[in-house]
Amino acid sequence: MRLLTEQHYCSICCYNEDIFPTWVLKPFKSFEVHLMQREEDNMLEMRECRPEDLSGLLYLYAQLHSQMEPTINDRIIAVWEQIMRDENQHVLAGFLDGAMVSSCVINIIPNLTHDQRPYSVIENVITDTNMRSRGYASSLLSEAKEIAQKKNCYKIMLMTGSKKDSTLQFYEKAGYNRNDKTGFIMWL
């Protein structure tokens, strides 16, 4: 695996009242790019999402929740900009030939227990339905684990809505267990 570091300003397209796009340079997190060798000798590029990756992410999320891809609007852009600025939220993605094929989110949560070490939560693990069973999600989960270790997290919790045994076995194979804690959700 090769590591490339990029530090730059990212541009975001904003629309003003005159209906003309305005490109604004805003500082965002620095991004690391990891490359993983694939069987076909193509490279899977793994990195944190950048502002311009929003549409690819929304395409994957539509598959995650079996719904239509949303139209990008001001509300979505505002949330996306907030995510991009948040140093504790990392949206990881894998790309093949420039197309996003897999993604997951890891959040680092400050904590007062366990010697004030943070913990992390992984959510929204998804691989394009046409690209599954090729190790892409496993590679992203490994990247998420590296982030948690760099941030000195004492644990990673992974949440899934899937009840499919194959999915649960996939997470267990990746090193997660379903025995230590019991998760409960209250939908609001």
TAFEN-V121800 format. One record per residue. N is the residue number from 0. RES is the residue in one small letter. SS is DSSP state (h for helix, s for strand, l for the rest). OMEGA is omega in degrees with one decimal (* if undefined). Layout:
n,res,ss,omega
N,RES,SS,OMEGA
N,RES,SS,OMEGA
//
This chain:
n,res,ss,omega
0,m,l,-179.2
1,r,s,-179.3
2,l,s,173.6
3,l,s,178.3
4,t,s,177.8
5,e,s,173.5
6,q,l,-176.7
7,h,l,172.8
8,y,s,-179.5
9,c,s,178.3
10,s,s,177.2
11,i,s,178.3
12,c,s,177.3
13,c,s,179.6
14,y,s,178.8
15,n,l,-175.3
16,e,l,-178.8
17,d,l,178.5
18,i,l,174.3
19,f,l,179.2
20,p,s,176.4
21,t,s,179.2
22,w,s,-176.4
23,v,s,175.5
24,l,s,-180.0
25,k,s,178.2
26,p,s,176.7
27,f,l,178.4
28,k,l,170.4
29,s,l,-174.5
30,f,s,172.9
31,e,s,179.1
32,v,s,177.4
33,h,s,178.0
34,l,s,-179.4
35,m,s,177.5
36,q,s,-179.9
37,r,l,-177.5
38,e,l,-176.0
39,e,l,-179.8
40,d,l,169.8
41,n,l,-176.9
42,m,s,170.8
43,l,s,177.1
44,e,s,178.9
45,m,s,-179.5
46,r,s,172.1
47,e,s,178.9
48,c,l,175.8
49,r,l,-179.1
50,p,h,-177.3
51,e,h,-179.8
52,d,h,-174.3
53,l,h,-175.1
54,s,h,176.6
55,g,h,178.7
56,l,h,178.6
57,l,h,176.3
58,y,h,178.0
59,l,h,-178.6
60,y,h,176.4
61,a,h,176.6
62,q,h,-179.4
63,l,h,-175.7
64,h,l,178.8
65,s,l,178.3
66,q,l,179.6
67,m,l,176.6
68,e,l,-177.9
69,p,l,172.8
70,t,l,-179.7
71,i,l,180.0
72,n,l,-177.2
73,d,h,-179.1
74,r,h,179.2
75,i,h,179.2
76,i,h,-180.0
77,a,h,178.3
78,v,h,-179.8
79,w,h,177.3
80,e,h,178.0
81,q,h,178.3
82,i,h,-178.4
83,m,h,-179.7
84,r,h,-173.6
85,d,l,-178.7
86,e,l,-180.0
87,n,l,179.3
88,q,s,-176.2
89,h,s,176.6
90,v,s,-178.1
91,l,s,179.1
92,a,s,174.1
93,g,s,-176.1
94,f,s,170.5
95,l,s,-180.0
96,d,l,177.5
97,g,l,-179.5
98,a,s,178.1
99,m,s,-178.7
100,v,s,-177.6
101,s,s,-179.9
102,s,s,168.6
103,c,s,179.9
104,v,s,172.2
105,i,s,177.0
106,n,s,176.6
107,i,s,-175.2
108,i,s,175.7
109,p,l,-169.4
110,n,l,178.3
111,l,l,177.6
112,t,l,177.6
113,h,h,-179.8
114,d,h,177.8
115,q,h,175.2
116,r,l,178.5
117,p,l,170.3
118,y,s,-178.2
119,s,s,179.1
120,v,s,175.8
121,i,s,179.5
122,e,s,171.5
123,n,s,175.1
124,v,s,-176.4
125,i,s,169.8
126,t,s,178.5
127,d,l,-175.8
128,t,h,179.4
129,n,h,-174.2
130,m,h,-175.3
131,r,l,178.2
132,s,l,177.3
133,r,l,176.6
134,g,l,-176.8
135,y,h,179.3
136,a,h,177.4
137,s,h,178.9
138,s,h,178.7
139,l,h,176.4
140,l,h,175.4
141,s,h,176.3
142,e,h,178.8
143,a,h,177.9
144,k,h,177.8
145,e,h,177.3
146,i,h,-179.7
147,a,h,179.0
148,q,h,178.3
149,k,h,-179.8
150,k,l,177.4
151,n,l,177.7
152,c,l,178.2
153,y,l,177.0
154,k,l,172.1
155,i,s,172.6
156,m,s,179.6
157,l,s,-179.9
158,m,l,174.0
159,t,l,174.9
160,g,l,-177.3
161,s,l,173.6
162,k,l,-178.9
163,k,l,-178.6
164,d,h,-179.7
165,s,h,178.2
166,t,h,-179.9
167,l,h,176.9
168,q,h,176.0
169,f,h,-179.6
170,y,h,176.6
171,e,h,177.8
172,k,h,178.4
173,a,l,175.6
174,g,l,-179.9
175,y,l,177.5
176,n,l,-179.8
177,r,l,-175.9
178,n,l,-171.1
179,d,l,-176.6
180,k,l,173.9
181,t,l,-179.7
182,g,l,176.0
183,f,l,179.0
184,i,l,170.8
185,m,l,-179.8
186,w,l,-179.8
187,l,l,*
//
